[in-house]
Amino acid sequence: MNVLAIGNSFSQDATRYLRQIAEARGEYMRVVNLYIGGCPLYRHYNNLLHDARAYSLEYGGETTGFYVSIRQALRARKWDVITLQQVSHKSPRYETYQPYLDVLAAECRRLCPDAKLYIHQTWPYEDGSKRLCEEMGYKTSDDMFSDIKDAYGKAAEAVCADGIIPSGRAMQLLIKSGLTAHRDTFHANLGFGRYTLGLTWYATLTGNDVSGDKYCALDEPADEKTLEICRKAAQTAADEYKKNN
């Protein structure tokens, strides 16, 4: 499976272990992330219009040192899956998605007509954090996630997406379990947080069950109890959204 993410640091978090999770199962998955930190949809749109080679090309969760444009990446190979997302601080407000999302989705389909288009649902900020309470004006991460869920649902419907990758839901389930899922109040924990996201992507895109996943070579080690919580969160989120897609 060939997967292309057009995103930012949140897709970087989500794809860090995706290739390795598949590889540990004896499966080949080419995972490419087009990375610009903090990149919103309107900037992706402007980069597309100008065919700007502005994206750091990340392959299999690692930086390559190459820079490409969106069109270069789309034309590079036959993609099976392409993902789009909004930047995290704009993600609760659907009015910030358009008309940029429609144009990006249309170009992805024009250049890669056989690829499935997924919307990557990002996640809320840490409870009690300055970003959540002061900058975003939310009382709890649940409140922020409620708006995120609604906005991404509208986005998926607007572009007739093939599905939603529920990273936000999986992260909320980690939080509910009592784990500190963030590393800096907004990005995912480098170990089990990113692992949960990778499992969520894998389960959503392949339909395979991850409740018994054995991959554990994380950048920040985690104990088996924590990894079990991660697997359960990812599988639960994938199952919930499979029913709704």
C-alpha positions in Angstrom: 0.0 0.0 0.0 1.3 3.5 -0.9 0.2 6.2 1.4 0.7 10.0 0.9 -0.1 12.4 3.7 -0.4 16.1 2.9 -0.1 17.7 6.3 2.2 19.1 9.0 3.6 18.0 12.3 0.4 16.2 13.2 0.7 13.9 10.2 4.4 13.6 11.1 3.3 12.3 14.5 0.7 10.0 13.0 3.0 8.4 10.4 6.2 8.0 12.5 5.6 4.3 13.1 3.0 3.4 10.4 5.5 1.7 8.0 7.2 -0.2 10.8 3.8 -1.4 12.2 3.0 -2.9 8.8 6.5 -4.2 8.3 6.4 -6.1 11.6 3.4 -7.9 10.2 5.3 -8.9 7.0 3.4 -6.2 5.0 4.9 -3.5 2.8 3.6 0.0 3.2 5.2 3.0 1.5 4.5 6.0 3.8 5.3 9.5 2.6 4.5 12.7 4.6 4.6 16.2 3.0 5.8 18.3 6.0 5.6 22.0 6.8 5.3 22.7 10.5 2.0 24.3 11.4 0.7 24.3 7.8 -3.0 25.1 7.4 -5.2 24.2 4.4 -5.0 27.7 2.9 -1.2 27.4 2.7 -1.4 24.0 1.1 -3.8 25.6 -1.4 -1.4 28.5 -2.1 1.5 26.1 -2.5 -0.6 24.0 -4.9 -1.4 27.1 -7.0 2.2 28.1 -7.3 3.5 24.5 -7.5 5.9 25.4 -4.7 8.6 23.0 -3.7 8.0 23.8 -0.1 7.5 20.4 1.5 10.1 18.4 3.4 9.7 14.9 2.1 9.5 12.4 4.9 9.7 8.7 4.1 8.7 5.9 6.5 8.8 8.4 9.4 12.2 9.7 8.6 13.3 13.0 7.0 15.0 12.6 3.6 16.4 16.1 3.0 14.5 16.4 -0.2 11.9 19.2 -0.9 9.0 18.7 -3.3 5.7 20.3 -4.4 2.3 18.7 -3.9 2.0 18.0 -7.6 5.4 16.4 -7.8 4.5 14.1 -5.0 1.1 13.2 -6.5 2.7 12.4 -9.8 5.6 10.4 -8.2 3.8 7.1 -8.1 0.4 5.3 -8.0 -0.9 6.2 -4.6 -3.5 4.0 -2.9 -4.4 6.5 -0.1 -4.0 10.3 0.1 -4.8 12.2 3.3 -5.7 15.8 3.9 -6.1 17.7 7.2 -6.5 21.1 8.8 -3.9 22.7 11.1 -4.8 21.9 14.7 -5.6 25.4 15.9 -8.1 25.9 13.0 -9.5 22.4 13.0 -12.5 23.1 15.2 -13.8 25.8 12.7 -15.1 24.3 9.4 -15.2 27.8 7.8 -11.4 27.8 7.8 -11.4 24.6 5.6 -13.0 26.1 2.5 -12.6 26.7 -0.4 -9.1 25.3 0.1 -10.1 21.7 0.9 -12.4 21.4 -2.1 -9.6 22.5 -4.5 -6.9 20.3 -2.9 -9.3 17.3 -3.0 -10.2 17.9 -6.6 -6.5 18.1 -7.7 -5.7 14.9 -5.8 -8.5 13.1 -7.6 -7.4 14.6 -11.0 -3.8 13.4 -10.7 -4.5 10.2 -8.8 -8.0 9.1 -9.8 -7.5 5.6 -8.4 -6.4 6.7 -4.9 -8.8 6.7 -1.9 -9.1 10.1 -0.2 -9.1 10.2 3.6 -9.6 13.0 6.0 -7.1 12.9 8.9 -9.0 13.9 12.0 -6.5 15.8 14.3 -6.7 15.9 18.1 -7.4 18.5 20.8 -4.9 20.0 23.2 -4.1 18.9 26.7 -6.5 19.5 29.5 -5.6 22.6 31.6 -3.0 23.8 29.0 -2.6 27.4 28.0 -3.2 26.5 24.4 -6.5 24.8 25.2 -7.9 27.3 27.7 -6.4 30.7 26.8 -5.6 30.5 23.1 -8.5 28.3 22.0 -11.0 29.3 24.7 -12.1 25.8 25.7 -12.6 24.4 29.2 -11.8 20.8 28.4 -10.3 18.7 25.6 -13.7 17.1 25.2 -15.2 20.5 24.3 -12.5 21.0 21.7 -12.8 17.5 20.3 -16.5 17.9 19.9 -16.0 20.8 17.5 -13.1 19.0 15.8 -15.3 16.0 15.2 -18.1 18.1 13.7 -15.7 20.0 11.4 -13.9 17.0 10.1 -17.2 15.3 9.6 -18.4 18.2 7.4 -15.1 18.2 5.6 -15.3 14.5 4.7 -18.9 14.9 3.5 -18.0 18.0 1.4 -15.3 16.2 -0.6 -17.0 12.8 -0.6 -14.0 11.3 1.3 -13.6 7.5 1.4 -13.2 7.8 5.2 -12.0 9.6 8.3 -8.8 8.5 10.1 -9.9 9.0 13.7 -6.7 10.1 15.3 -8.5 12.6 17.5 -10.8 10.0 18.9 -7.9 7.6 19.6 -6.0 10.4 21.5 -9.1 11.2 23.5 -9.4 7.5 24.5 -5.8 7.6 25.7 -6.5 10.7 27.8 -9.6 9.0 29.3 -7.4 6.1 30.3 -5.3 8.5 32.4 -2.2 8.6 30.2 -0.4 11.8 29.3 -0.8 11.5 25.5 0.9 14.9 24.6 4.6 15.8 24.8 4.2 19.6 24.8 0.4 20.0 25.4 -0.5 19.6 21.7 1.8 17.2 19.8 1.7 13.5 20.5 4.0 11.7 23.0 7.0 10.5 21.0 6.5 6.9 22.2 3.1 5.5 23.0 1.2 8.6 21.6 2.7 8.3 18.2 2.3 4.5 18.4 -1.4 4.8 19.0 -1.8 7.1 16.0 0.2 4.7 13.8 -2.1 1.9 14.9 -5.2 4.0 14.2 -4.0 4.7 10.7 -3.1 1.1 10.1 -6.4 -0.3 11.4 -8.4 2.3 9.5 -6.6 1.9 6.1 -6.2 -1.8 6.1 -9.2 -3.0 8.1 -6.9 -5.3 10.1 -7.3 -5.7 13.8 -4.5 -4.2 15.9 -5.6 -5.4 19.4 -2.8 -8.0 19.4 -0.1 -5.8 17.7 3.5 -6.7 18.7 5.5 -3.8 17.4 7.3 -2.1 20.3 10.5 -0.4 19.0 9.4 3.1 20.0 11.6 6.2 20.3 10.5 6.4 23.9 9.9 2.9 25.4 6.6 2.1 27.1 5.6 -0.9 29.3 3.3 -3.6 28.1 0.3 -2.3 30.1 0.6 1.1 28.4 1.0 -0.5 25.0 -2.2 -2.6 25.6 -4.1 0.6 26.3 -2.8 2.1 23.1 -3.9 -0.9 21.0 -7.3 -0.8 22.6 -7.7 2.9 22.0 -6.7 2.6 18.3 -8.9 -0.4 17.6 -11.9 1.2 19.4 -11.5 4.4 17.4 -11.1 2.5 14.1 -14.1 0.3 14.8 -16.3 3.3 15.7 -15.5 5.2 12.5 -15.8 2.1 10.3 -19.4 1.8 11.4 -20.0 5.4 10.4 -18.1 5.4 7.0 
